[in-house]
Every structure is written in C-alpha cells, then in structure tokens.
Amino acid sequence: MTNRKFVALCLLPLAVFSMAFLALPIVRLIQASGESAEGWGIYLQILQKPRYLQTLLQTVLVSFAVALTALAISTTAGLFLARNRFPGRGALLSILTLPLAFPGVVIGFLIILLGGRQGLFNTLLPGHVVFAYSLTGLFLGYLYFSIPRVLLTVMAATEKLDPSLEEAARTLGASPFRIVVDVILPGLAPSLVAAGAIAFATAMGAFGTAFTLATDIDVLPMVIYTEFTLSANIAMASALSVVLGLATWILLLVARSFAGTTVAAGG
C-alpha cells in the first residue's frame, strides 16, 4: 500500500464525519432559512425588524466587552502567575480555572445567588441591588467562564517567551513598564488575539447562562430558541443561526489573519 493510499484511508473517517455531522447540517440549515413565505428575503427582515437587529448588535457588543475584559484581567494575572512561584500558587490556579468545570446553567445559577432578588448583594447591601436578570448579569456570567480560557492561553504563551529579550531590554535601561509594552505584549500578541477571538466566539454562542438568566435579556441564542420552540418559526430560527455562525466565523477568520495558526490551536 502506497503512502498516499494509507493517508487517504486514515482521512476517510474524518471526511465521513465532516460530511455527515458538519457539512450536511449546515447545508440543511441554510436551506431551511429560505423555506418561509419571504424566501431568502428573511435575511433582510433580520436587518429591518428592530428586535432582531437590536438583538444581533446587543449580542456582538456583549461578546466584545467580555473578550476585552477577559483579556485585560487574564493578561495581568497570567503574566504574574507565569513569572512567580509562591506558596498556594497551585491552589490559586485551581480556583481560577474552576469555572471550566461548570456548565452554563450552573454559572447562571451562581450569578442569581449573587445578584438575584434573594441574592447575596440584595441581602447584605442597602437598597435594591438586583443585576442577575440584566445584561450586567449576563456579562458577568460570560466573563466568569471566559477568564480561565484566556488565562491558560496567556500563561502558556508567556512560558514560551524568550527571556533573553527581556534581559537585553533591562540591560539597556528599559523600565519594567517599557519592557511589558515593548517586549512582552508584542510577543504575546498572537496568543492574545487568539484568546480574545475564542472568548468572543464562546460568548456569541453561549446558551445555558442566558437561558438561566433570561428574564429580560435578548441575545441571539435565546431568540433562536424562542423562535424555534415557542413560535415554531423554523425559517427565522435557521436564518438567525446562519447569521450567528457567519458573524462568529468572520471574527475568527480576521483573528486568524492576525494571529497565524494560533486561533486554530486555541480552538
């Protein structure tokens, strides 16, 4: 058996899986989006109807806010944890990565326990402090499970930085701030772009947390769910799914162009 035939046989299961569980469902999803009375004009409705357009913009803005905030927090913490060894470091890392063990529903429940009507903040603080059922609660929930993902990526990338570059900058009289800005952050840039893109994509498609908190929250996964289950509007649910996937894919494609293959590795 030639090497080419052997490689083809090894790739055959992947090709079958990709066709059966990736390509065909996506093709069917696109086809279903055009099966309403409006036909392919249903995509124009998403841009024309205030509810759909507002939901799309709201989902994108929340996801960007989560990605940027997670990058700011995780980069600072990741640099410190990667460069310092101290008692309790392992326990601290375990705590910071604990959200990876929780599904979105549990994270939403935790936010309710903190900022719900009978939550900790409303019980201990004066006034009516309820934020769990708003975009603030959703943002905190998304941030909760995004920080560990970005943190681990930043720490792994920091370990691979060439320490001689920092030493050279220090020898030339650069301040710690200039070393971070001119040496460390440029070295981490591809990984930061990749981690931010993954955080954005995860927030765009997250459903469990939104479902738990969604009293007055409109984000695309929730609207897709309600259109499909409550309104039986299969075409609109399919069209919104295509728009959600397309917006996320474009962001990942742009991030990949900046970060090389790191985004793929990060996913």
N, C-alpha and C positions, 0 to 999 in steps of 0.2 A: 504493500500500500504506500503510495507516494505521500509526501508531507502535506501536499495540497489537499488530497482527499481526506487525510486524517484531521486536518484543521477544519474542513467542511463538515465532517461528522461531529466534531466537538461543538461547532457553532449551530448545528441543526436544532438541538433543544432550545437554545436561546432564540433562534428565528421563529420556531413554532410558538413559544411563549409570547414573544413580542407581537406576533400577528394575532394570536387568539385573545390575549388579555390586554393589549395596548392599542394596536392599530385598529382592529375591528370595532372595539367600543367607542373609540374617538370618532371614527367614520360614522358610526350609527348615531352618536351624539349630535354631530353636525347635521346629519340628515334629518333627525327628529326636530331640530330647531327650525327647519323650514317647512314643517308639515301643518302649520296653522293656516287660517284663512288669509293672514297677512303675507304668507310666504317668507321670502328672505327679508322682506321689509320689517320683520320683527326686530332685527338688529337696529334699525333706525328708531324704533319705538323706545329702545333702551336709552338712546340719547335724547329723545324728545319728551318722555314722561319724567316729570320731576322726581318721583320716588325712586325709579331705577337709576337715574343719573346721579342723584344725591347719594344713594347707597354705594354706587361704584366709587365716587370721589371720596366718600367717608371711609370706605374700606382701604383705599390706597393711602390716604393720609394717616390713618391709624397705623397701618403697617410700616410706613416710612418712619413715623415717630417712634414706634417700637424698635425698629432696626437701628436708628441713630442713637437712641438712649441706651440700648443694649451694648452698642459699640463703645460709647463713652464710658459706661460703668465697667464693662468687662475688660477693656483695654487697660484701664488703670489698675484694676485688681489683678489681671493676668500678668502684667509686667512685674508687679510686686511679688506675686506668688512664685513666678518662674525664677526670679533672681534672688529670693531669700529663703533660707531654711530656718525654721524656728519650731519650738515645741507646740504641738497641736495643729501643725500645718495640714497634716493628712486629714484630721477630723474636720477642719475648716473646709477643705476641698470637698469632702464628702457631703457636708451640709449644703455647700453652694451648688453641687450637682444633683442634689436630691430631687428637684423638680422633674428631672428626666424620668423618674420612676412613676410619676403621676400622669394619668390620662387627663384630658382637658376638662372633663366633668368634675373631677376632684379639685382641680385648680380653681374652677368657677365656684365650687362649694367653699373653698378656703377664702376666696375673696368675699363671699357672702358672710362668712363668720367674722371677717374683719370689718367690712363696710356695709353690711346689710341692716335691715330695720332692727334686728336684735343683735347686731354685731358688736364687736368689742369697742370700736370707736364711738358708736352711738350710745353705748352703755357708760363708758368712762368719761367722755368729754361732754362739756356743756353744749346745749344747742342740738339741732337735728343734723347729725353727721351721717348721712347715708350716701354712698357713692357706688355701691356694688352694681346697681342696675343701670348704670350710665356708661358712656364711653370711657370715663375715667376708670371705672371698674374693669372694663374690657381691656383697656390699655395696660393696667397693672397685671391682669391675668396673662396677657400675651407676653409682657415683659418678664414675668416670673419664669416662664418656660423657655424664653429666648436667651436669657443671660447665661445659663450653663452651656448652651451650644456655642455661643460666641466665646465664652471664657476658655473652654477647652481648645478651641481653634487658635486663639491668641497665645495661649501657653505653649502649645505645640510649635507654633511658628517662632516664638521667642527663643525656644531651646535651640533652634537651627540657625539663629543669627551668628555671624562671625564676631566673636568678642574682640578680635584684633582691631576691627574698625572703630569700636568704641574706645579702645585703649589708645589708638592713634589720635582720635579727636581729643581725648583727655590730655594727651601729651602736648598737643598743640595749643592747649589752654582753653578749650571749649568748656563752657559751663554745663552743669547737668541738664539744664533746660535745652540748650542748643544741641546737646548730644541726643536727647529724646527727639527733638524736632528734625534735626538734620541727618541723623544716623538710624535711630531705632524705628521711627514711624515710616520712613521710606522703605526700610527693609521689610516691615510688616504690611505694607500697603496691599500687596496682592491678597494676603490672607484676610485682611480687614474687609476688603471689597467682597471676597467670597463669603465671609461670615455674615456680613450685613445683608448680602443677597439671600442667603439661606434663611436668616431671621425674617426678612421681608416676605419671602415666599411662604414660610410656615405660618406667619400671621395672616396672610391673604386667604389661606385655605383652612384655617383652624375653625372647627365647628363646635366641639364639645364645650369649650369655655363659653362661647357666645350663646349656645343653646341653654346652658345653666343660668346665665345672667340675663337673657334676652327678655326683659320686660318692655323696655322702650328703646331697644338697640336694633338698628338696621345695618347689617353688614351682608355682603354678598352670599356667604354660605347660608345665613339664616333666611334670606329672601328666596334663595333657590329651594330650600327645604319647604318653606310655606307655599311657594308656587306649585311644587310637586305634590305635597301631601294634602294641603288644605284646599287649594284651588283646582287641583288636577290639571294645571296648565303645563303640560309636558313640554310644549314648544318653547314657552318662555323660560322654564327651568333649564332646558337644554341650551338655549341661547345665552342665558346668564352664565352657565357653566363654561361655555366656549369663551366668553369674554373674560371670565376669571382666569381660565387657563392661559389664554393668549396674553393677557396683561402680565401675568407672572412669568411666562416663558420669555417675553421680550425683555423684562428686567434681568432675568438670569443670563440671557444672551448678551446684553450690554455689559453685565458684570464680568462675564467670561472674557469679553474682548479686552477688558482692563486687567483682569487677573490671570490670564492664560488658562491653564487647566486646573487651577486651584478650586474654582467653583464646582467643577465636576467632582473633584476629590472630596470637597466638603459635603456634597450631597450624598 
